[in-house]
Amino acid sequence: MGLLDIQERMERLERKIRDLETDWAGQYDKFHRLNMRLAKRAKALEEAEELPEPAREDRAGATNGGRGDISPLAKQLLSRGRLG
């Protein structure tokens, strides 16, 4: 095993390490964004639970143009953050 072989092997290993670091940074970013979305959703649920019953109804009515007749599907989508 000559000096050139060792140098080539070292360069390959360095490239692999850089690729792994890039992949790790991307995965960490995805995890961080997911964690922040979950925390935001949990906070919204906690705040909704703290509201008295009439305030919850007013809040639900405001999300669909002031109407209180929101469908169960719309409620589910709103709770998931897909609407509104």
Buried (B, 14 or more C-beta within 10 A) or exposed (E): EEEEEEEEEEEEEEEEEEEEEEEEEEEEEEEEEEEEEEEEEEEEEEEEEEEEEEEEEEEBBEBBEEEEEBEEEBBEBBBEEEEE
